[in-house]
């Protein structure tokens, strides 16, 4: 039986929360990762200015979330 959209969102939120914690991203910036999860999203580049959070960190987290949610959907 397939999960509901709400179940999928709950799973995405949990995976995102875990990835942010593992990467050391302040929870305040978690919503900065969400747009990067959309298919075809344009990814920002690091400007080298020492920004917090750095675009590279946000992209790493988005990559982790995509991998984990893809593998979870394959095993479901």
Secondary structure, DSSP 4 states (H G I P E B T S, - for coil): -PPPHHHHHHHHHHHHHHHHHHHT--GGGTHHHHGGGSTTPPPP---SS--SS-HHHHHHHHHHHHHHHHHHHHH-
